[in-house]
Amino acid sequence: MAVKIRLRRMGAKKRPFYRIVVADSRYPRDGRFIEEIGYYDSTKDPSVINVDADKAKKWIANGAQPTDTVKKLLVKSGAISE
């Protein structure tokens, strides 16, 4: 089972809001997930990033692969270093 840390799109049409979730890579983007570890709101100025750093580190240590976008968000929020 390949586990990914990725964004799950929520919110209204033209008003996206993203949750950072841990999910099996075979599930659809907005489908079933294992755990929610934070959120990202790009519509605010400045954008809001809220991540539970302990959960993110735990999942990465257990082999979960963050997507490119989520990796940038984790570095920006200070949850992980490059």
C-alpha positions as CSV (number, residue, x, y, z in Angstrom):
1,M,0.0,0.0,0.0
2,A,1.6,3.3,-1.2
3,V,0.6,6.0,1.3
4,K,0.7,9.7,0.1
5,I,0.3,13.0,1.9
6,R,-1.7,15.1,-0.4
7,L,-4.3,17.9,-0.8
8,R,-8.1,17.2,-0.7
9,R,-10.1,19.9,-2.4
10,M,-13.1,21.2,-0.6
11,G,-15.1,24.4,-0.6
12,A,-17.5,25.9,-3.1
13,K,-17.1,26.4,-6.8
14,K,-14.4,29.0,-7.4
15,R,-13.6,29.1,-3.7
16,P,-11.2,26.3,-3.1
17,F,-10.1,25.2,0.4
18,Y,-7.7,22.3,0.9
19,R,-7.3,19.7,3.6
20,I,-3.9,18.0,3.9
21,V,-4.6,14.3,4.3
22,V,-2.8,11.0,4.4
23,A,-4.4,8.6,1.9
24,D,-3.7,5.4,-0.1
25,S,-2.5,6.5,-3.5
26,R,-5.1,4.3,-5.2
27,Y,-8.0,6.3,-3.7
28,P,-9.5,9.3,-5.6
29,R,-8.3,12.8,-4.8
30,D,-11.4,13.7,-2.8
31,G,-12.2,10.1,-1.7
32,R,-11.4,8.1,1.3
33,F,-8.4,9.0,3.5
34,I,-6.6,7.6,6.5
35,E,-6.0,10.8,8.6
36,E,-6.3,14.6,8.3
37,I,-3.2,16.4,9.4
38,G,-3.9,20.0,8.5
39,Y,-5.5,22.5,6.1
40,Y,-4.4,25.1,3.5
41,D,-6.5,28.1,2.4
42,S,-5.1,29.8,-0.7
43,T,-8.0,32.3,-1.0
44,K,-6.9,34.4,2.0
45,D,-4.2,37.0,1.8
46,P,-1.7,35.9,3.0
47,S,-2.5,32.2,2.5
48,V,-3.2,30.2,5.6
49,I,-1.3,27.0,6.3
50,N,-2.1,25.0,9.4
51,V,-0.3,21.6,9.8
52,D,0.1,19.3,12.8
53,A,3.9,18.9,12.6
54,D,4.1,15.9,14.9
55,K,1.6,13.9,12.8
56,A,3.3,14.9,9.5
57,K,6.7,13.8,10.9
58,K,5.3,10.5,12.1
59,W,3.7,9.7,8.8
60,I,6.9,10.6,6.8
61,A,8.9,8.4,9.2
62,N,6.5,5.6,8.5
63,G,7.1,5.9,4.8
64,A,4.3,8.2,3.5
65,Q,5.4,10.3,0.5
66,P,4.3,13.9,0.3
67,T,3.3,15.2,-3.1
68,D,5.4,18.1,-4.5
69,T,2.9,20.7,-3.5
70,V,2.4,19.4,0.0
71,K,6.2,19.1,0.5
72,K,6.5,22.8,-0.3
73,L,3.7,23.6,2.2
74,L,5.3,21.5,4.9
75,V,8.6,23.3,4.5
76,K,6.9,26.7,4.4
77,S,5.0,26.0,7.6
78,G,8.1,24.7,9.3
79,A,6.8,21.2,9.9
80,I,9.8,19.6,8.0
81,S,13.1,20.9,6.7
82,E,14.3,20.5,3.1
